[in-house]
Amino acid sequence: MKLLDRITIDPAKGGGRPCIRDLRIRVVDILDMLAGGATDVEILEDFPDLERDDIRAALAFAARQSDHPVLPPAAE
């Protein structure tokens, strides 16, 4: 399974926000925990249904979302 295949979007779950494997665990929740200093072990303890690759998938998804082309300034 590719990492990004672990990310699912279903309008009926998580308010349509990206979730981990249809588990109703939102990607943003994992990212917020990581940003707050939580370790992988702590996250896995808080969410027993998660796997270590789910955390990696959340990071990969965030990296893809933040990658956008840099547009040159508009000509005047």
Secondary structure, 3 states (H helix, E strand, C coil): CCHHHHEECCCCCHHHCCEECCCCCEHHHHHHHHHCCCCHHHHHHHCCCCCHHHHHHHHHHHHHHHCCCCCCCCCC
